[in-house]
Amino acid sequence: MNPPDHASSDPVRQELAALTAQLDRLIDTVHRLTEENRSLRQSQEQLAGERAGLMARNDQARSRVEAMIQRLKSLENNG
């Protein structure tokens, strides 16, 4: 049996170590992006809810203003 050829295995080991490190970085990036995506989706849902509430309040205010205008016109015509 021939002894292992360390000269040819060192570059392979170095390349394997580099690939392992790169894979670890990619896994970390996927985890970070997954969490960021979850957080952004949660924020988007919250903002959509707030927007819906603001639109409802805006509609209520518009209705009140229109009702006041109608009352003023009615008073103007009757007065």
N, CA, C and O atoms as CSV, one atom per row, in Angstrom:
chain,resi,resn,atom,element,x,y,z
A,1,MET,N,N,0.827,-1.181,0.000
A,1,MET,CA,C,0.000,0.000,0.000
A,1,MET,C,C,0.865,1.235,0.000
A,1,MET,O,O,1.879,1.312,0.694
A,2,ASN,N,N,0.460,2.166,-0.763
A,2,ASN,CA,C,1.181,3.431,-0.813
A,2,ASN,C,C,0.688,4.341,0.298
A,2,ASN,O,O,-0.505,4.363,0.600
A,3,PRO,N,N,1.598,5.094,0.911
A,3,PRO,CA,C,1.172,6.046,1.943
A,3,PRO,C,C,0.344,7.155,1.296
A,3,PRO,O,O,0.521,7.449,0.114
A,4,PRO,N,N,-0.554,7.768,2.058
A,4,PRO,CA,C,-1.380,8.833,1.484
A,4,PRO,C,C,-0.498,9.960,0.983
A,4,PRO,O,O,0.522,10.293,1.586
A,5,ASP,N,N,-0.901,10.522,-0.104
A,5,ASP,CA,C,-0.144,11.606,-0.724
A,5,ASP,C,C,-0.636,12.931,-0.133
A,5,ASP,O,O,-1.627,13.501,-0.589
A,6,HIS,N,N,0.089,13.411,0.903
A,6,HIS,CA,C,-0.320,14.627,1.594
A,6,HIS,C,C,-0.196,15.850,0.705
A,6,HIS,O,O,-0.940,16.816,0.879
A,7,ALA,N,N,0.705,15.829,-0.220
A,7,ALA,CA,C,0.882,16.976,-1.090
A,7,ALA,C,C,-0.368,17.213,-1.945
A,7,ALA,O,O,-0.775,18.355,-2.155
A,8,SER,N,N,-0.972,16.125,-2.435
A,8,SER,CA,C,-2.149,16.302,-3.273
A,8,SER,C,C,-3.415,16.451,-2.440
A,8,SER,O,O,-4.402,16.990,-2.940
A,9,SER,N,N,-3.428,15.990,-1.181
A,9,SER,CA,C,-4.639,16.080,-0.368
A,9,SER,C,C,-4.766,17.441,0.313
A,9,SER,O,O,-5.877,17.858,0.643
A,10,ASP,N,N,-3.646,18.145,0.529
A,10,ASP,CA,C,-3.721,19.460,1.167
A,10,ASP,C,C,-4.560,20.447,0.352
A,10,ASP,O,O,-5.426,21.103,0.930
A,11,PRO,N,N,-4.351,20.585,-0.941
A,11,PRO,CA,C,-5.213,21.505,-1.711
A,11,PRO,C,C,-6.683,21.067,-1.686
A,11,PRO,O,O,-7.589,21.899,-1.662
A,12,VAL,N,N,-6.897,19.773,-1.692
A,12,VAL,CA,C,-8.278,19.274,-1.636
A,12,VAL,C,C,-8.876,19.632,-0.286
A,12,VAL,O,O,-10.018,20.084,-0.213
A,13,ARG,N,N,-8.122,19.435,0.772
A,13,ARG,CA,C,-8.605,19.778,2.115
A,13,ARG,C,C,-8.845,21.275,2.241
A,13,ARG,O,O,-9.828,21.708,2.841
A,14,GLN,N,N,-7.942,22.058,1.672
A,14,GLN,CA,C,-8.107,23.512,1.722
A,14,GLN,C,C,-9.368,23.930,0.960
A,14,GLN,O,O,-10.135,24.777,1.419
A,15,GLU,N,N,-9.565,23.327,-0.197
A,15,GLU,CA,C,-10.750,23.653,-0.982
A,15,GLU,C,C,-12.018,23.212,-0.260
A,15,GLU,O,O,-13.023,23.924,-0.275
A,16,LEU,N,N,-11.975,22.056,0.362
A,16,LEU,CA,C,-13.114,21.556,1.126
A,16,LEU,C,C,-13.408,22.482,2.308
A,16,LEU,O,O,-14.569,22.773,2.598
A,17,ALA,N,N,-12.369,22.937,2.981
A,17,ALA,CA,C,-12.549,23.861,4.107
A,17,ALA,C,C,-13.146,25.179,3.621
A,17,ALA,O,O,-14.032,25.739,4.267
A,18,ALA,N,N,-12.658,25.671,2.478
A,18,ALA,CA,C,-13.186,26.916,1.922
A,18,ALA,C,C,-14.653,26.752,1.535
A,18,ALA,O,O,-15.467,27.639,1.793
A,19,LEU,N,N,-14.992,25.625,0.920
A,19,LEU,CA,C,-16.383,25.372,0.534
A,19,LEU,C,C,-17.282,25.228,1.759
A,19,LEU,O,O,-18.425,25.687,1.765
A,20,THR,N,N,-16.755,24.591,2.780
A,20,THR,CA,C,-17.524,24.443,4.026
A,20,THR,C,C,-17.792,25.809,4.645
A,20,THR,O,O,-18.906,26.091,5.088
A,21,ALA,N,N,-16.770,26.652,4.672
A,21,ALA,CA,C,-16.940,27.999,5.222
A,21,ALA,C,C,-17.945,28.796,4.395
A,21,ALA,O,O,-18.781,29.512,4.946
A,22,GLN,N,N,-17.859,28.669,3.075
A,22,GLN,CA,C,-18.795,29.382,2.200
A,22,GLN,C,C,-20.221,28.879,2.427
A,22,GLN,O,O,-21.165,29.668,2.473
A,23,LEU,N,N,-20.368,27.588,2.567
A,23,LEU,CA,C,-21.690,27.004,2.820
A,23,LEU,C,C,-22.244,27.496,4.154
A,23,LEU,O,O,-23.429,27.813,4.256
A,24,ASP,N,N,-21.392,27.560,5.173
A,24,ASP,CA,C,-21.825,28.076,6.472
A,24,ASP,C,C,-22.297,29.525,6.354
A,24,ASP,O,O,-23.306,29.901,6.952
A,25,ARG,N,N,-21.572,30.336,5.585
A,25,ARG,CA,C,-21.980,31.735,5.386
A,25,ARG,C,C,-23.312,31.813,4.645
A,25,ARG,O,O,-24.169,32.632,4.977
A,26,LEU,N,N,-23.477,30.957,3.643
A,26,LEU,CA,C,-24.741,30.947,2.895
A,26,LEU,C,C,-25.912,30.525,3.778
A,26,LEU,O,O,-27.001,31.090,3.680
A,27,ILE,N,N,-25.693,29.548,4.627
A,27,ILE,CA,C,-26.741,29.101,5.553
A,27,ILE,C,C,-27.105,30.239,6.510
A,27,ILE,O,O,-28.284,30.484,6.769
A,28,ASP,N,N,-26.093,30.930,7.032
A,28,ASP,CA,C,-26.348,32.070,7.910
A,28,ASP,C,C,-27.139,33.156,7.177
A,28,ASP,O,O,-28.054,33.757,7.740
A,29,THR,N,N,-26.779,33.396,5.925
A,29,THR,CA,C,-27.491,34.399,5.131
A,29,THR,C,C,-28.946,34.001,4.912
A,29,THR,O,O,-29.841,34.841,5.008
A,30,VAL,N,N,-29.183,32.739,4.621
A,30,VAL,CA,C,-30.557,32.258,4.436
A,30,VAL,C,C,-31.353,32.437,5.726
A,30,VAL,O,O,-32.501,32.881,5.687
A,31,HIS,N,N,-30.762,32.098,6.855
A,31,HIS,CA,C,-31.456,32.270,8.137
A,31,HIS,C,C,-31.757,33.734,8.397
A,31,HIS,O,O,-32.859,34.077,8.825
A,32,ARG,N,N,-30.788,34.598,8.141
A,32,ARG,CA,C,-30.979,36.032,8.369
A,32,ARG,C,C,-32.071,36.580,7.460
A,32,ARG,O,O,-32.940,37.328,7.909
A,33,LEU,N,N,-32.029,36.210,6.183
A,33,LEU,CA,C,-33.021,36.698,5.237
A,33,LEU,C,C,-34.415,36.148,5.532
A,33,LEU,O,O,-35.412,36.843,5.334
A,34,THR,N,N,-34.488,34.917,5.999
A,34,THR,CA,C,-35.775,34.332,6.375
A,34,THR,C,C,-36.386,35.109,7.530
A,34,THR,O,O,-37.577,35.422,7.512
A,35,GLU,N,N,-35.575,35.421,8.534
A,35,GLU,CA,C,-36.068,36.196,9.682
A,35,GLU,C,C,-36.454,37.611,9.261
A,35,GLU,O,O,-37.479,38.135,9.697
A,36,GLU,N,N,-35.640,38.222,8.422
A,36,GLU,CA,C,-35.935,39.570,7.941
A,36,GLU,C,C,-37.238,39.577,7.136
A,36,GLU,O,O,-38.051,40.491,7.276
A,37,ASN,N,N,-37.432,38.576,6.312
A,37,ASN,CA,C,-38.648,38.454,5.507
A,37,ASN,C,C,-39.872,38.302,6.415
A,37,ASN,O,O,-40.909,38.922,6.181
A,38,ARG,N,N,-39.739,37.476,7.445
A,38,ARG,CA,C,-40.844,37.284,8.395
A,38,ARG,C,C,-41.191,38.603,9.080
A,38,ARG,O,O,-42.362,38.957,9.220
A,39,SER,N,N,-40.166,39.314,9.499
A,39,SER,CA,C,-40.361,40.591,10.176
A,39,SER,C,C,-41.013,41.615,9.246
A,39,SER,O,O,-41.909,42.352,9.657
A,40,LEU,N,N,-40.566,41.656,8.007
A,40,LEU,CA,C,-41.137,42.596,7.040
A,40,LEU,C,C,-42.595,42.266,6.727
A,40,LEU,O,O,-43.422,43.167,6.584
A,41,ARG,N,N,-42.905,40.985,6.621
A,41,ARG,CA,C,-44.299,40.590,6.380
A,41,ARG,C,C,-45.187,40.986,7.557
A,41,ARG,O,O,-46.313,41.447,7.369
A,42,GLN,N,N,-44.671,40.803,8.768
A,42,GLN,CA,C,-45.430,41.183,9.958
A,42,GLN,C,C,-45.657,42.701,9.969
A,42,GLN,O,O,-46.761,43.158,10.267
A,43,SER,N,N,-44.629,43.473,9.650
A,43,SER,CA,C,-44.760,44.928,9.591
A,43,SER,C,C,-45.752,45.344,8.516
A,43,SER,O,O,-46.545,46.265,8.711
A,44,GLN,N,N,-45.701,44.663,7.385
A,44,GLN,CA,C,-46.615,44.983,6.293
A,44,GLN,C,C,-48.064,44.735,6.718
A,44,GLN,O,O,-48.945,45.544,6.427
A,45,GLU,N,N,-48.307,43.631,7.400
A,45,GLU,CA,C,-49.662,43.338,7.876
A,45,GLU,C,C,-50.126,44.392,8.871
A,45,GLU,O,O,-51.272,44.839,8.817
A,46,GLN,N,N,-49.239,44.789,9.779
A,46,GLN,CA,C,-49.587,45.804,10.766
A,46,GLN,C,C,-49.897,47.137,10.081
A,46,GLN,O,O,-50.881,47.796,10.417
A,47,LEU,N,N,-49.063,47.527,9.131
A,47,LEU,CA,C,-49.288,48.783,8.422
A,47,LEU,C,C,-50.569,48.748,7.605
A,47,LEU,O,O,-51.272,49.755,7.510
A,48,ALA,N,N,-50.878,47.610,7.019
A,48,ALA,CA,C,-52.124,47.479,6.252
A,48,ALA,C,C,-53.321,47.649,7.182
A,48,ALA,O,O,-54.307,48.287,6.812
A,49,GLY,N,N,-53.244,47.083,8.383
A,49,GLY,CA,C,-54.324,47.248,9.359
A,49,GLY,C,C,-54.475,48.700,9.787
A,49,GLY,O,O,-55.591,49.212,9.886
A,50,GLU,N,N,-53.355,49.361,10.040
A,50,GLU,CA,C,-53.391,50.780,10.420
A,50,GLU,C,C,-53.970,51.619,9.287
A,50,GLU,O,O,-54.757,52.535,9.526
A,51,ARG,N,N,-53.585,51.309,8.070
A,51,ARG,CA,C,-54.092,52.049,6.902
A,51,ARG,C,C,-55.605,51.885,6.781
A,51,ARG,O,O,-56.326,52.850,6.523
A,52,ALA,N,N,-56.074,50.659,6.967
A,52,ALA,CA,C,-57.521,50.419,6.885
A,52,ALA,C,C,-58.251,51.227,7.955
A,52,ALA,O,O,-59.307,51.802,7.689
A,53,GLY,N,N,-57.693,51.271,9.164
A,53,GLY,CA,C,-58.298,52.057,10.236
A,53,GLY,C,C,-58.326,53.537,9.911
A,53,GLY,O,O,-59.323,54.215,10.157
A,54,LEU,N,N,-57.227,54.041,9.356
A,54,LEU,CA,C,-57.171,55.462,8.985
A,54,LEU,C,C,-58.157,55.786,7.861
A,54,LEU,O,O,-58.778,56.849,7.861
A,55,MET,N,N,-58.293,54.880,6.922
A,55,MET,CA,C,-59.250,55.110,5.832
A,55,MET,C,C,-60.683,55.140,6.375
A,55,MET,O,O,-61.498,55.951,5.935
A,56,ALA,N,N,-60.987,54.261,7.325
A,56,ALA,CA,C,-62.319,54.242,7.925
A,56,ALA,C,C,-62.580,55.553,8.672
A,56,ALA,O,O,-63.660,56.133,8.563
A,57,ARG,N,N,-61.579,56.014,9.433
A,57,ARG,CA,C,-61.741,57.288,10.154
A,57,ARG,C,C,-61.900,58.444,9.179
A,57,ARG,O,O,-62.678,59.365,9.425
A,58,ASN,N,N,-61.170,58.399,8.080
A,58,ASN,CA,C,-61.277,59.443,7.062
A,58,ASN,C,C,-62.683,59.459,6.457
A,58,ASN,O,O,-63.262,60.526,6.253
A,59,ASP,N,N,-63.222,58.287,6.174
A,59,ASP,CA,C,-64.581,58.201,5.634
A,59,ASP,C,C,-65.603,58.754,6.628
A,59,ASP,O,O,-66.534,59.457,6.238
A,60,GLN,N,N,-65.427,58.435,7.911
A,60,GLN,CA,C,-66.334,58.955,8.939
A,60,GLN,C,C,-66.260,60.477,9.002
A,60,GLN,O,O,-67.288,61.151,9.078
A,61,ALA,N,N,-65.055,61.011,8.970
A,61,ALA,CA,C,-64.881,62.461,9.014
A,61,ALA,C,C,-65.514,63.112,7.788
A,61,ALA,O,O,-66.162,64.153,7.897
A,62,ARG,N,N,-65.328,62.501,6.627
A,62,ARG,CA,C,-65.921,63.044,5.400
A,62,ARG,C,C,-67.447,63.064,5.517
A,62,ARG,O,O,-68.091,64.042,5.136
A,63,SER,N,N,-68.014,61.994,6.037
A,63,SER,CA,C,-69.467,61.927,6.197
A,63,SER,C,C,-69.957,63.008,7.147
A,63,SER,O,O,-70.983,63.637,6.888
A,64,ARG,N,N,-69.247,63.232,8.231
A,64,ARG,CA,C,-69.639,64.273,9.189
A,64,ARG,C,C,-69.569,65.652,8.554
A,64,ARG,O,O,-70.468,66.473,8.740
A,65,VAL,N,N,-68.513,65.905,7.814
A,65,VAL,CA,C,-68.366,67.209,7.153
A,65,VAL,C,C,-69.492,67.402,6.136
A,65,VAL,O,O,-70.090,68.476,6.070
A,66,GLU,N,N,-69.779,66.378,5.354
A,66,GLU,CA,C,-70.865,66.485,4.377
A,66,GLU,C,C,-72.201,66.732,5.068
A,66,GLU,O,O,-73.018,67.511,4.578
A,67,ALA,N,N,-72.429,66.070,6.211
A,67,ALA,CA,C,-73.675,66.277,6.964
A,67,ALA,C,C,-73.744,67.711,7.485
A,67,ALA,O,O,-74.804,68.335,7.451
A,68,MET,N,N,-72.618,68.233,7.967
A,68,MET,CA,C,-72.604,69.620,8.454
A,68,MET,C,C,-72.894,70.596,7.320
A,68,MET,O,O,-73.634,71.564,7.496
A,69,ILE,N,N,-72.308,70.337,6.162
A,69,ILE,CA,C,-72.545,71.208,5.008
A,69,ILE,C,C,-74.023,71.198,4.639
A,69,ILE,O,O,-74.600,72.245,4.343
A,70,GLN,N,N,-74.632,70.023,4.656
A,70,GLN,CA,C,-76.061,69.920,4.336
A,70,GLN,C,C,-76.894,70.692,5.365
A,70,GLN,O,O,-77.850,71.372,4.991
A,71,ARG,N,N,-76.552,70.599,6.640
A,71,ARG,CA,C,-77.288,71.325,7.668
A,71,ARG,C,C,-77.132,72.825,7.485
A,71,ARG,O,O,-78.092,73.582,7.629
A,72,LEU,N,N,-75.902,73.252,7.163
A,72,LEU,CA,C,-75.668,74.688,6.940
A,72,LEU,C,C,-76.470,75.197,5.744
A,72,LEU,O,O,-77.055,76.280,5.787
A,73,LYS,N,N,-76.487,74.402,4.684
A,73,LYS,CA,C,-77.277,74.798,3.504
A,73,LYS,C,C,-78.755,74.867,3.847
A,73,LYS,O,O,-79.466,75.768,3.402
A,74,SER,N,N,-79.211,73.901,4.645
A,74,SER,CA,C,-80.609,73.871,5.060
A,74,SER,C,C,-80.932,75.110,5.914
A,74,SER,O,O,-81.976,75.732,5.723
A,75,LEU,N,N,-80.058,75.464,6.837
A,75,LEU,CA,C,-80.265,76.652,7.671
A,75,LEU,C,C,-80.253,77.913,6.815
A,75,LEU,O,O,-81.043,78.830,7.037
A,76,GLU,N,N,-79.358,77.954,5.843
A,76,GLU,CA,C,-79.238,79.114,4.960
A,76,GLU,C,C,-80.515,79.287,4.135
A,76,GLU,O,O,-81.002,80.405,3.961
A,77,ASN,N,N,-81.048,78.188,3.634
A,77,ASN,CA,C,-82.261,78.250,2.826
A,77,ASN,C,C,-83.491,78.579,3.661
A,77,ASN,O,O,-84.410,79.241,3.179
A,78,ASN,N,N,-83.513,78.123,4.906
A,78,ASN,CA,C,-84.666,78.366,5.790
A,78,ASN,C,C,-84.546,79.694,6.514
A,78,ASN,O,O,-85.546,80.198,7.025
A,79,GLY,N,N,-83.376,80.268,6.576
A,79,GLY,CA,C,-83.181,81.473,7.363
A,79,GLY,C,C,-83.239,82.680,6.560
A,79,GLY,O,O,-83.091,83.781,7.089
